[in-house]
Amino acid sequence: MFFKKLRILENRLFIMNSFLEKLFCIIAIDTEHLINSYLTQSELQYLNNSLKSIKDLNGEFYTTSEGENLEVLLYFLYCHKEDILTLWEDEFKKEILVRLYTSGVISGNYPCFHFDLSKFKQTYKSSGQTLTLYRVGREQEQKENLGNSWSTSTTGLKNYVQSSSIEVENNPVFVIEINDSEVLCEGNSRENELILKKGFKFNSIKSLDIEQKRQLFE
């Protein structure tokens, strides 16, 4: 815990270049999480040195030698370069953000950077109903730090697990009851995905035990 706090203090001294600040704002990546929790000082420095202008996205910025978390971020930027360039030219094309959020290169098998959902467009129309939603969380996920991607059906959840090649026994599985006013927008249709608002509130939650997970995914 001491070293984690020390790392946060060190990273808070880091100043991200103006291009990266603008880029991450436009594509809705949470820079506070990047700096304080996700990337190390050396990873941040590599990022700062490698991407200084939009032209650098066409260069050789991808690397596997500076840390796994940075590799995840750089691979995401590499794979979605065309979408990112489109958003750079017209940041009002908010529908592209959902495509980035539901990217197939992001898996529940590893720690990932965060999106700033406050920058997403509200498109879901609430009808005042209560929803039952399902989620396979990341390994260390708990009810205090739940992710925002949920499925409306067990079939959709199974499709997510299959597409992400997740070993379910190592990950928590959650079921929540929630008012549909907490939904931000729809995500991947095959996974029956709903993306919940930043800071969403649920009515109830349960975490499935080993037997309940087995029954759900059998």
C-alpha positions as MATLAB code, in Angstrom:
seq = 'MFFKKLRILENRLFIMNSFLEKLFCIIAIDTEHLINSYLTQSELQYLNNSLKSIKDLNGEFYTTSEGENLEVLLYFLYCHKEDILTLWEDEFKKEILVRLYTSGVISGNYPCFHFDLSKFKQTYKSSGQTLTLYRVGREQEQKENLGNSWSTSTTGLKNYVQSSSIEVENNPVFVIEINDSEVLCEGNSRENELILKKGFKFNSIKSLDIEQKRQLFE';
ca = [
       0.000    0.000    0.000;
       2.860    2.386    0.811;
       4.447    1.873   -2.613;
       1.103    2.363   -4.348;
       0.646    5.704   -2.571;
       4.210    6.666   -3.458;
       3.565    5.829   -7.110;
       0.430    7.978   -7.130;
       2.325   10.905   -5.628;
       5.093   10.542   -8.217;
       2.654   10.324  -11.109;
       0.747   13.387   -9.956;
       3.886   15.357  -10.747;
       3.642   14.147  -14.348;
       2.500   16.731  -16.916;
       0.901   15.221  -20.007;
       1.650   16.981  -23.281;
      -1.128   19.125  -24.765;
      -1.767   16.778  -27.689;
      -2.415   13.793  -25.432;
      -4.666   15.870  -23.176;
      -6.774   16.896  -26.171;
      -6.716   13.412  -27.727;
      -7.872   11.632  -24.576;
     -10.532   14.265  -23.983;
     -11.931   13.737  -27.491;
     -11.923    9.932  -27.326;
     -13.159    9.977  -23.704;
     -10.301    8.188  -21.963;
     -10.011    8.996  -18.265;
      -6.619   10.692  -17.903;
      -6.836   10.890  -14.113;
      -7.037    7.098  -13.950;
      -4.213    6.770  -16.489;
      -1.894    8.974  -14.453;
      -2.824    8.007  -10.899;
      -3.634    4.305  -11.196;
      -3.046    2.674  -14.564;
       0.374    3.649  -15.938;
       3.746    3.870  -14.228;
       5.961    6.932  -14.476;
       8.125    5.289  -17.158;
       5.057    4.211  -19.160;
       3.663    7.728  -18.989;
       6.975    9.135  -20.142;
       7.095    6.757  -23.117;
       3.558    7.759  -24.052;
       4.425   11.446  -23.743;
       7.509   11.079  -25.923;
       5.901    8.894  -28.592;
       2.648   10.745  -29.265;
       3.042   14.499  -29.611;
       0.789   15.206  -32.610;
      -2.009   13.556  -34.574;
       0.546   12.618  -37.248;
       2.287   10.348  -34.740;
      -0.664    7.939  -34.879;
       0.665    6.944  -38.283;
       4.115    6.295  -36.866;
       5.810    3.484  -34.941;
       4.426    4.198  -31.486;
       3.319    0.663  -30.547;
       5.622   -1.310  -28.244;
       5.487   -4.420  -26.063;
       8.585   -3.580  -24.042;
       7.365   -0.818  -21.716;
       4.745   -2.652  -19.629;
       1.535   -4.581  -20.239;
      -0.837   -1.766  -19.310;
       0.787    0.632  -21.733;
       0.748   -2.094  -24.394;
      -3.031   -2.466  -23.952;
      -3.534    1.268  -24.426;
      -1.190    1.561  -27.408;
      -2.706   -1.487  -29.123;
      -6.156    0.030  -28.685;
      -4.989    3.307  -30.260;
      -3.306    1.389  -33.090;
      -6.361   -0.760  -33.881;
      -8.800    2.176  -33.793;
      -6.646    4.743  -35.527;
      -9.237    5.452  -38.247;
     -12.072    6.021  -35.750;
      -9.777    8.218  -33.676;
      -8.786   10.295  -36.694;
     -12.464   10.733  -37.582;
     -13.238   11.946  -34.072;
     -10.226   14.230  -34.140;
     -11.677   15.923  -37.220;
     -15.221   16.030  -35.828;
     -15.504   15.456  -32.080;
     -19.291   15.715  -32.237;
     -19.548   12.254  -33.800;
     -20.254   10.824  -30.353;
     -21.595    7.545  -31.764;
     -17.980    6.553  -32.443;
     -17.299    6.569  -28.694;
     -19.622    3.599  -28.224;
     -17.711    1.732  -30.933;
     -14.479    2.438  -29.073;
     -15.973    1.444  -25.727;
     -17.218   -1.888  -27.102;
     -13.959   -2.608  -28.946;
     -13.175   -6.267  -29.472;
      -9.524   -5.640  -28.569;
     -10.546   -4.852  -24.974;
     -10.916   -8.006  -22.899;
     -12.045   -8.716  -19.370;
      -8.952  -10.896  -18.989;
      -6.612   -8.018  -18.137;
      -6.650   -4.618  -16.371;
      -7.793   -1.876  -18.714;
      -7.771    1.895  -18.920;
     -11.057    3.659  -18.122;
     -13.403    5.660  -20.308;
     -14.903    8.928  -19.070;
     -18.585    8.171  -19.619;
     -19.569   11.745  -18.825;
     -18.423   12.535  -22.388;
     -20.775    9.981  -23.981;
     -24.088   10.979  -25.520;
     -27.239    9.963  -23.628;
     -29.264    7.885  -26.133;
     -31.194    5.386  -24.009;
     -34.858    6.301  -23.476;
     -35.985    5.429  -19.972;
     -39.456    3.965  -19.550;
     -39.381    3.863  -15.756;
     -38.932    0.111  -15.482;
     -36.643   -1.933  -13.265;
     -34.015   -4.050  -15.022;
     -32.158   -7.194  -14.018;
     -28.626   -7.000  -15.407;
     -25.658   -9.375  -15.451;
     -21.906   -8.782  -15.473;
     -18.701  -10.789  -15.427;
     -16.317   -8.507  -13.590;
     -12.548   -8.295  -13.693;
     -10.636  -10.399  -11.153;
     -10.381   -7.748   -8.419;
     -13.782   -6.166   -9.054;
     -16.175   -5.677   -6.139;
     -19.496   -3.924   -5.626;
     -17.583   -0.761   -4.657;
     -15.858   -0.498   -8.053;
     -18.259   -2.064  -10.538;
     -17.751   -1.564  -14.250;
     -20.415    0.062  -16.422;
     -20.923   -2.636  -19.057;
     -23.817   -5.017  -18.306;
     -25.971   -7.527  -20.150;
     -29.755   -7.736  -20.067;
     -29.696  -11.534  -20.506;
     -27.664  -14.592  -19.571;
     -27.382  -15.389  -23.283;
     -25.749  -12.034  -23.922;
     -23.436  -12.603  -20.969;
     -22.402  -15.994  -22.346;
     -21.672  -14.405  -25.720;
     -19.448  -11.834  -23.982;
     -17.565  -14.552  -22.106;
     -17.079  -16.504  -25.326;
     -15.865  -13.523  -27.356;
     -13.468  -12.441  -24.591;
     -12.243  -15.990  -23.801;
     -12.731  -15.306  -20.086;
     -12.114  -18.042  -17.523;
     -15.269  -17.395  -15.512;
     -14.147  -19.318  -12.435;
     -11.467  -16.665  -11.838;
     -13.815  -13.703  -12.197;
     -16.738  -12.459  -10.083;
     -20.206  -12.590  -11.625;
     -22.752   -9.987  -10.504;
     -26.512   -9.632  -10.844;
     -28.118   -6.264  -10.100;
     -31.577   -4.758  -10.034;
     -31.503   -1.201  -11.355;
     -33.838    1.535  -12.544;
     -33.533    2.009  -16.298;
     -32.982    5.736  -15.744;
     -29.389    4.718  -14.874;
     -28.736    3.508  -18.448;
     -26.613    5.724  -20.682;
     -26.777    3.909  -24.024;
     -26.863    0.531  -25.726;
     -23.651   -1.304  -26.561;
     -22.906   -4.583  -28.322;
     -26.193   -6.057  -29.579;
     -24.923   -9.663  -29.620;
     -24.098   -9.316  -25.935;
     -27.369   -7.496  -25.135;
     -25.126   -4.850  -23.634;
     -26.230   -1.742  -21.802;
     -23.704    0.898  -20.768;
     -24.645    2.457  -17.447;
     -24.088    6.079  -16.472;
     -20.990    7.227  -14.621;
     -21.615    6.735  -10.897;
     -24.759    4.663  -11.466;
     -26.840    3.549   -8.478;
     -28.315    0.056   -8.194;
     -31.262   -1.117   -6.087;
     -29.777   -4.492   -5.141;
     -26.796   -6.656   -5.991;
     -25.603  -10.198   -5.500;
     -22.362  -11.947   -6.347;
     -22.788  -15.512   -7.572;
     -21.004  -18.335   -5.798;
     -19.195  -21.172   -7.581;
     -22.294  -23.357   -7.940;
     -24.467  -20.495   -9.164;
     -21.834  -19.598  -11.767;
     -21.662  -23.212  -12.891;
     -25.433  -23.350  -13.345;
     -25.466  -20.047  -15.223;
     -22.764  -21.014  -17.729;
     -23.448  -24.748  -18.140;
];
